[in-house]
Amino acid sequence: MKIENSMDTCICTKPGDLKYVRKPVPERQPGHSIVRIKTVGICGTDIHAFEGSQPYFSYPRILGHEIAAEIMETDDPRFSQGENVALLPYISCGKCIACRRKINNCCVEMQVIGVHVDGALQNYLSVPSDLLIKSEGLGLDELALVEPLAIGAHGIRRAQLLSGEFVLVIGAGPIGLGTMEFARIAGGKVIAMDINEDRLKFCEKELDVGYTIKAGQPDTLKNLQEITKGDLPTVVIDATGNQQAIVNSLNFVAHSGRLVLIGLQKDRGCKVNCVK
């Protein structure tokens, strides 16, 4: 397979501005692979970066971290030229205390492809080969969903959800939907909360979520107590990244329960006023 000498890139130069630019194709370094980008998911992170509201972001930047790709060059014996792969977009240093403890997602020098370093809105990408994930028979669209779905799976794992527990997922966007499905697979009694009634109807119809609550209503807490027979959920997961939603989530978790924050928010200051 022949790699071109130059490639198209789409660069977010500043909030609200995208530019197409031709750039040289990267050369493969030892331990890296050159992949041809086949499919890229557009994440809320990309939208927030374009709007100028994404935390930990700098410009100019090539966006794109939900990636399905084809291997063009590699020295990794696990992979072959022409093989389709998913890509883990989190580059860790391998040296800090978190990496030494094998908790690479907490790396002190974490570099996220498409956020801290250039991402997949270009024809080719040079990536560390240990970030490549075999397709296991998945198609390109499915491979691009591996990363966002993994976020929900990780959230449920961190919550240590037990079968039969009530779990409240706040935010019925793509990340929240994935989280609900993994909670269901783990045996949790899923409660979906969102301000958007259409999203809640989708949860009921398409994901068979047993309980839905519209957020921001005077009787929100009362409805939650009725569903859980007065106990409140023992697991609450915020998938909104909204500061007020994160603060409010503290009021929804049962005594001895667990609160997992999946969403990020940009503002540093917040006021917490718990009712219990």
BELHUDA-V377745 format. One record per backbone hydrogen bond with DSSP energy under -1.0 kcal/mol. CO is the residue of the C=O (numbers start at 1). NH is the residue of the N-H. E is the energy in kcal/mol with one decimal. If there is no record, write none. Layout:
co = <CO & CO>
nh = <NH & NH>
e = <E & E>
//
This chain:
co = <5 & 7 & 8 & 9 & 11 & 11 & 12 & 14 & 17 & 19 & 21 & 23 & 29 & 31 & 33 & 34 & 34 & 35 & 36 & 39 & 43 & 44 & 45 & 46 & 47 & 48 & 48 & 50 & 61 & 62 & 63 & 64 & 66 & 68 & 68 & 69 & 70 & 71 & 73 & 76 & 80 & 83 & 85 & 86 & 89 & 91 & 96 & 97 & 98 & 99 & 103 & 104 & 107 & 111 & 112 & 112 & 112 & 117 & 120 & 121 & 123 & 125 & 127 & 128 & 129 & 131 & 133 & 135 & 139 & 140 & 143 & 145 & 146 & 147 & 149 & 150 & 151 & 152 & 153 & 154 & 155 & 156 & 162 & 165 & 166 & 167 & 168 & 169 & 170 & 173 & 174 & 175 & 176 & 177 & 178 & 179 & 180 & 181 & 182 & 183 & 184 & 187 & 189 & 190 & 191 & 192 & 193 & 194 & 196 & 197 & 198 & 199 & 200 & 201 & 202 & 203 & 211 & 213 & 217 & 219 & 220 & 221 & 222 & 223 & 224 & 225 & 228 & 233 & 234 & 235 & 236 & 237 & 238 & 238 & 242 & 243 & 244 & 245 & 247 & 248 & 249 & 254 & 258 & 260>
nh = <25 & 23 & 123 & 21 & 13 & 19 & 61 & 17 & 13 & 11 & 9 & 7 & 32 & 129 & 127 & 72 & 73 & 125 & 70 & 68 & 47 & 48 & 49 & 50 & 51 & 52 & 53 & 16 & 12 & 119 & 121 & 120 & 41 & 38 & 39 & 85 & 36 & 82 & 34 & 79 & 83 & 71 & 69 & 133 & 113 & 111 & 100 & 101 & 103 & 102 & 106 & 107 & 110 & 91 & 115 & 116 & 117 & 114 & 122 & 10 & 37 & 35 & 33 & 131 & 132 & 88 & 86 & 138 & 143 & 144 & 146 & 149 & 150 & 151 & 153 & 154 & 155 & 156 & 157 & 158 & 159 & 161 & 165 & 189 & 235 & 191 & 237 & 193 & 239 & 177 & 178 & 179 & 180 & 181 & 182 & 183 & 184 & 185 & 186 & 188 & 187 & 164 & 167 & 211 & 169 & 213 & 171 & 215 & 200 & 201 & 202 & 203 & 204 & 205 & 206 & 209 & 192 & 194 & 220 & 223 & 224 & 225 & 226 & 227 & 228 & 230 & 231 & 254 & 258 & 168 & 260 & 170 & 262 & 263 & 246 & 247 & 248 & 249 & 250 & 251 & 252 & 257 & 236 & 238>
e = <-2.0 & -2.4 & -1.5 & -2.3 & -1.1 & -2.5 & -1.9 & -2.3 & -1.0 & -3.1 & -1.7 & -2.9 & -2.3 & -2.7 & -2.4 & -3.0 & -1.8 & -2.1 & -2.5 & -2.5 & -1.9 & -2.9 & -2.4 & -2.3 & -2.1 & -1.8 & -2.5 & -2.3 & -2.9 & -2.9 & -2.1 & -1.7 & -2.6 & -2.5 & -2.1 & -2.8 & -3.2 & -3.4 & -2.3 & -1.8 & -1.9 & -2.6 & -2.6 & -2.4 & -3.1 & -2.4 & -2.7 & -1.2 & -3.0 & -1.9 & -2.2 & -1.7 & -1.3 & -3.1 & -2.3 & -2.3 & -1.6 & -2.9 & -2.2 & -2.6 & -2.4 & -2.6 & -2.6 & -2.0 & -1.6 & -3.0 & -2.5 & -2.1 & -2.5 & -1.9 & -1.2 & -2.2 & -2.0 & -1.1 & -2.0 & -2.5 & -2.2 & -2.3 & -2.1 & -2.7 & -1.7 & -1.3 & -1.9 & -3.5 & -1.4 & -2.6 & -3.1 & -2.2 & -3.1 & -2.9 & -2.0 & -2.2 & -2.5 & -2.0 & -2.1 & -2.2 & -2.4 & -2.4 & -1.8 & -2.7 & -1.6 & -3.0 & -2.5 & -1.1 & -2.8 & -2.6 & -3.3 & -2.0 & -1.6 & -2.3 & -1.9 & -2.0 & -1.9 & -2.6 & -3.0 & -2.1 & -2.6 & -1.5 & -1.8 & -2.7 & -1.9 & -2.2 & -2.1 & -2.1 & -1.8 & -4.1 & -1.4 & -3.2 & -3.0 & -2.7 & -2.7 & -3.0 & -2.6 & -1.5 & -2.5 & -2.3 & -2.7 & -1.8 & -1.2 & -1.9 & -1.3 & -2.5 & -2.5 & -2.4>
//
